[in-house]
Amino acid sequence: MATAHSRALARLMVSPRSPAALVDDRALGMIVYFSFLRYNLLMPGMETWAGFDNYYYFATQPSFWIALKNTLYLVLGLLSFT
């Protein structure tokens, strides 16, 4: 016969989400939020809303596309061995 403790643990293990996943979701949300801000590390508290300007800046930099290509080569190369 299962004890109340083991039944509670079993329910926790089969639950679709855990408390740790909720913390991860909040951290991911903060990352997305901060990616839309113009933030100066030398003057914190002076951030302004940048919108998609940060993403446009990265998309127009040639070094970004080179780094992305190198990352894809590395990932695809490593996945081909597994």
N, C-alpha and C positions, 0 to 999 in steps of 0.2 A: 504494500500500500504506500502511495506517495505521500509525503508530508506536505503541509501547506507551503513550507519554504521551497521545496523542490518544484511544486506546481507553479509557484510564482516565478521561479527562475526559468522554468520551461516556457511560460507565457512571454517573459521578457526576451528569451532567445528566439522565439518565432515571430515576435512583433516586427512589423515592416520597418520601423524606425527606432533608433535608439536615442537617448539624450545626447550622446556625442555627435550624432549626425545633425541634430538641431544646432549645436554650437558651430559645426562646420558650415552649415547653411548661413548662419549669421555672419561668419567671417567672410564667406564668398560674397554675400550682399554688400558688406563694407568695401571689399576690393572693387566691386563694380561701381559703387558710389564714388569712391575716391578716384577712379579712373576718369570720371567726368569733371574733375576739379582741376584748376590751375593752382598748384601748391608750391610754394617756395620754402625749402627747408631752412633757409637763413632767416625768414620772417614768418614763423608759424602764426596762425590765426588770421592771416591776410589772404586766405584762399578765395578764389572767385570761380564762378561756374564757367567751365570751358566747353561743355557739351561734347560734340564729336570732334572738336579741334585736335585733341590729343591723338585720337585714332587716325585722323587725316595726316597729322605730322608723321606718325610712324609709317603709314602706308605710302608716303611720298619719299621716304628715305631709301636710297639704294642699298645701304648696309642692312636694313631690316630684311629685305627680300633675300639677300645673300645668306644672312643668318638663318632665316626660315628654311631656305633650300638646304643648307648644311644640316639643320636639325632633322628635316625629313629624310635626307640620305642616311643619317645615323640611325634613326628609328627604323626605317625600312630595312637597312642593312642588318641591324640586330634582330629584327623580327624574322628575317629570312633564315636565320640560324636556329630559331626555336620552333 
